[in-house]
Amino acid sequence: MPKMIDPSAIERPIEKGDEWGAVDAFLAAVDAGLPLESLYLTAEHLGARRYDYETPAPTLPHGMITVNAAWGLREFVRGEDELMTFALAQGFANLAMEHRAFERARTIARRPVRGLAINDLANLVVEKVEKGDIAEADGAFASLIERSEGDRTLIARSFFTAGAQDLQNWGHKGTFAAHLWQFCERDGFQDIFNALRPGLHYFAAFGSRDEKRQIERHSAELDVGSVKHGRQLAGAQGEVEALANRMLAGGSTKAVVEALQGGFGLEDVVDASVLAACEAIRHSMKPQMAVEALAYAHSSRIAARATGPACLLPIFQAAAWVHECASTREVTPPPQRAPIVPRTAATFALVEDFHTSQGHLVKTTEAALSERAGGPGWMAGYLDAALMQATTIVPSSRTLLERFQDRLKVPEALRAVRLAPPA
């Protein structure tokens, strides 16, 4: 596996907040023959260590999300190295642009935790995040990783539970958690503490726990030991649509509990959340919130695969979030039209400017195409319709492509790619 390279040359412009200088330094590394995968890993590590650890940061570091989402789209544009080069260049520019928000980055002194059983450590991480105690959450998490002996399930449980405390900031905590976890997977879980640390601190920085407590009260009757992994319904469209309708109408926690008691697997429930989010994107009066709901639902699938039934809070939060965005109470059939070509959709997302909307298009496209690739075939039309609508919500801009058109040799045919407006 390619490793992170010496980051010093490309970190300097990021430290200065020089976004164009960061692109120049990145392209110099590409010209020197460094693998794109190594540059992707380097970008994420730089983003992680530039995060402000001492005081609550003013905003989420979207740069790390855009880099990871862009890399996730590579499987849909195989062979287009120039396009992926451009996408990563955008990510490096984002990291530099955000530096001004995180320029105070300093590492706090951890408060080490001793004498606790490992399960108690995992619970302590969540407790300290709830209390907003960054230093003690830091120490508990470091101790948990140190004592886990390679068993990542407990780490994932505490991390994703901590990230699903509330839906403030439009669910960005859960979405950030999933992107950081994917980065760790792609990096072979090397330096997992520093890679996940920005998320842990962001979770602890602010927020209300009322949503979590309400979910816990309404789901207390669920026997977690009886919850099934994966999909159990073999693509039963009617049952999934019925659950999505209940989510849209409200009372989602009870609906999810009854579904899990009645034969649904975790990923069947996520399918319903994804389907409800697609409906919200197409018809909601809050379209930007609905776009975030789809990203959150996809993130809850990543959490489910990492933790299994040990961490159900993201599943419940995803179901609650789609109701928050909903303007209709039932899923409506998608329009009859030719399917989206995933390569076209991924290309469109990657050539559009990331920073104009903090990377929402690339994040949403990565979520939609990943769900389409791994979900039941009947969901493709719903996801296509939602993705088409999402492209009308995000402003279109190609400033970076024009600025670096001589050095970023993206083929002209790819530069001209557009998605047709929704029917």
N, C-alpha and C positions, 0 to 999 in steps of 0.2 A: 504494500500500500504506500503511495506517495506520502511523504511526511511534510510537515510545515517547514518552510524554508527560513533562513535567517531573515527576520523581518525588518532589520534596521533601516535599509534604504527606502523601503516603501512606507515605513512608519513615520518618518520625519515630516512629510507633507501632511499626514493625517494629524500629527501633533500640532501643526501650525494652522489647522483648519483650512488648508489650501486644497480645495476639491479638484481643481484642474491639475495642480502639481501631483496629487495622488494618482490621477489617471495617467499622467506622464510616467511616473515611477512604476506603475503597474505595467504599462505597455513596454517599458524598458526591460522589465523582468520577463515578459512574454517573448520579446525579441531575443533575449539571452537563452531562450529554449527551456525555461522552467515550465513544468507541466501545469495545466489549468487546475487539476485537482489539488496540487500543492498550494496554488495561489488561493483557491477557495478556502482551504483549511487555514491558511495564513490570515486571510481576511477575517474569518470568524474569531480566531484567537486574538487578533488585534482589537476587534470590537469588544470582546469580553474583557480584556484587560484595560481598555480605556473607559469602561463604565465607572461612574462615580460610586464608590463603595462607602463613603464616609457619611454622606447626608443623602436624604431622599432626592433622587434626581428629578428634574422638572418634567420629564417626559420619557416615554419608552424609546429605547434605541432601535428605531426602525431599520437602521442600516444592516444589523445582523439578520433581521427577518428577510430583507430584500435579497441579500446574498444567498441565504439558504433556499428561499423560494425559487430564485433563478436557477440555482444548481439542481433543484428538484425537477425543473423542466427540461433538463438536458436529455433525459430519456426519450422525450418527444421530438427532439431535433438532432438525433444522432447524425454525426458526420458534418455538422455545421459548426466547426471550431471557431470560425471568425465571429459567428453570432454569439456563442458562449463567451468569447473573449470580450465582446462589447458588453454583455450583460454583467460580467464580473467587474469590468471597468466602472459601470454604473454603481455597483455595490461599493467599490472603493471610494468613489466620489461621495456617496451617501455617508460613509464613515467619517470622512473629513468634514463634510458639511455639518454633521451632528456634533463634532468635537467641541464646538463652542458651548453646547448644552452640557457636556460632560467633562469640561476641561479641569474640573477640580479633582479628577480621579486620584484617590489615595487609598491605600489599603488600610482598613481599620485593624486594630489589634483584636484578634479573636479571643473569645472567652472560652477556654477549653472546658469540656465536660468530662467528668470522670465518674466511675462507679455505677453507671446505669446499664441495665440490660439493653441489648440492641433494639428490641421492639420498643422499649421506652424511649430510646434515643430518637427513633423515627417519629414517635408521637410528640417528643419535645420540639423537634424541628417545626412541626405544624403549630404547636402552642406558641412558640416564640415569634413565628411569623404573624400569627393572629394578634399578638401584643405589640407588634411593630418593633421588636427588639432585634435590630439587625446584627449586633455583635454576638448575642447569644444564639440566634438562629444560625449564624455563621459557624460558631464553635460546635454546635450540636450536629450540623450537617457534615462538617469536616470529620468529626468523630465517627459518625455513621458510615461515611465512605471508607474511612480507615479500617473499621471493624467488619465491613460487609464481606470481606474475603471473596470478592468477585461476584457475589450474589446481588444483581442489580435490581431485583424486583422490589426489595424494601426501599432502596434509594428512590426508585421511580414512584413508589406509593407516596412517600413523604413529599417528594417534589411536586407531583401533579396535584395532590390534595392541597398543598400550600398554594398552588397556582389557581385553585378553583374556589377561593374563599368568597369571591363576589364577582359581579359582572360590570363593575365600574370601568370607565374608560373603554366601553364597548367590547368587553370581553378580551382585551389585549393580554391580560395576565395568562389566561389559558392558552391563547394562540402563541404567545412568546414561549411558554413552557414547551409546547410541542416542537417548535422550530429549534430550540436549544437541544432538546432530546434527540432530534433527527441529526443535528450536527455531531453530537456525541457518538451516535451510531456510525456515522460516516467516518468518524475519526478513530474508530476502534476503542472508544471510551478511554482514550488517553487524556490525562489531566482533567478528569471529569469534574473535580471540585471547581476549578477555575472556569471551566466551560459553563457550568450550570449556575455559578454564583451570581451573575447579573440578574437572572430570573428570580432567584431567592430574595435578593435585596429589593428588587422591584415589587415583589409580592408583599414584602414587609413594610414598604415605605408608606403606604396609605391604604384606605379602603374600609368598607363596612362588612361585618360578618353576619348581618341579619339574614341575608339570603341563605347562607349556609345553614344557619340554625333552623330556619323554617323548613328547609329541605330535610334536615335530619329528623325533625319532628314528624314530618309527613311520611318518611320512609322507614320509620323505626320498626315497622312490622315485617320488613323484608328480611328473610333469612339469606344472608350473603353466601353462606355455604351451598345454597341450592342454585345460585346463579350460574348460567352456562356461558362458556367462552364462545367466541366466534359467531358465525351465522348458524341458525338452527331451522330456519323456515324454508330453505331450498328455493329462495326467490319467490315466496308467496306474496305477490303484489298486493292483493286485496287486504291482507292483514297488516302489511306495512303502511299502506295508504290510510287504513282506519286509525292506526296509532298516530300517524302524522296529523290527521284531522283532529284528534283529541288534543295533541300538542298545540295546534293553532287556536283551538277554542278555549284553552286554559285548563287548569288542573293537571298540569303536565307531570308533576311528581307522582301523583296517584296513578296516572295512566301508565307511567314507566314501571312503577312497582307491580301493577297488575299484569303488565306485559311480561316482565321477567318471571313472575310467578306462573304465567300461563304458557310457557314454552318458547318465548323469545330468547335468543342469545344476545349478548352485549352488542354485537355488531348489527343485529337486526334492529335494535333500538336506535343505533347510530344512523342506520339507513333511513329510519323515519324522521330523525332530526334533519338529516341532509335534505330529504324530500320536502319537509316543511320549510326549510330555509330557501329552497328553490322557489317555492310558492311565494314566500315573502319578498324575494328579490323582484319577482315579476309583477307583483301587485301592491306592494307595501307603499304607504305614504311616507315611510322612513327608509328609503332605499339604501342609503349608506350604512345604516345600522344592519339592514338585512344582509348586505355584503359581508359585514363582519360576522354575522351569525353563521353563514356558510363556512367561513374560515374556522370559526370556533367548533362547529360540528365536526369538521374534518380533524381538528386537533383532538377532539374527544376520542376519535377512533385511534389515534396514535397513543393516547393515554391508555385506552382499553387494551391495546396490544402489548403495551409495556408492563401493565400492572394486573390485568385480569380483574376479577371481582374485588380485589383488595382495595381498589380505589374507584368508587362509583360516583363520586361527587361531580367530576367533569361531565358524565353522562346526563345526570340530572340538570346540571347547569345549561348544557346545550339545549335540552328540551324546554327549559324555562326561557331561554334567550330567544328562540324562534317565536314564541308567543308574544314576547315584548315587541317584536318587529311586525307582527301579523296585522294585516288589514282585512283578511278573509278568514273564514273558519273552515274551509275545505280546500283540498288540493284540486286544482282544475287541470284538465288535460293539456299537455303542451301542444303548440301549433304543429301542424303537419308540414315539415320542411326537410330538406336534405340534411343529414347529420353534419355536424361540425367536423372538419378534419383536424385532429389534435395537433398535428405539426403546424398548421396554419394558425391556430389559436395561440400556441406557445410562441411562435415567431412574433405574432402581433404584440403579445405581452412583453417580450424581451426587447423589442426595438423602441417601445414607448418609454418616455422618461420615467424613471422611478420616483425622483424626488418631488415631482409635481403634486402627487397625492400620497407621498410617503410609501410608495410601492404597493398600493392597494390592488392595482390591476395584476401585477405579477403574483402577488400572494393569493388573490382570488382565483386566478387562472390555474395556478399550481394545485390549489385545493380541488377545484372542479374537475380538472383532467385526471388527477389521482383518484378521485372518487369514481369517475367514469371508467377508468381502467380496471379498478378493483371491485366494482360493485355489480349488482345484478344487471343484466342487459336491458331490462325494461326501464331502468332509471336514466339511461343515456339521453333520451329526449327531454326529460325534465332538466337535467344538468346543462344540456346544450342551450335550452331556452333561457335558463338563468344566467349562463355565461354571456350570451348575446346581450341580455338586458344590462348586465353589470358593465359591459364596455361602454354603454351610453351614460353611465353614472360618473365614471372617472374621466377627468379632462384629458384631452389628447395633446401631447407635446413631444417633439423630437429634437429638442435643443442640443442635447449631447451628441446625438448622431450627426447633426449638421456641423457641430463644432469640430469633431474629430473625424470627419468623413474621409480625409486623406490617409489617416493612420489606421482607422478602424475599417478594415476592408470587408465590410458586410456586403455581400452581393446585392446588386441593384434590385434583383427580383425579390429579395427578402425585405429590402427597404420599403418597397411599395405595398407590402402586405397590409390588408385591412380586413376586418370582419364586417359582413353586411349587417345593417341595422335589423333589429328584431321584426318579425312579421306582425 
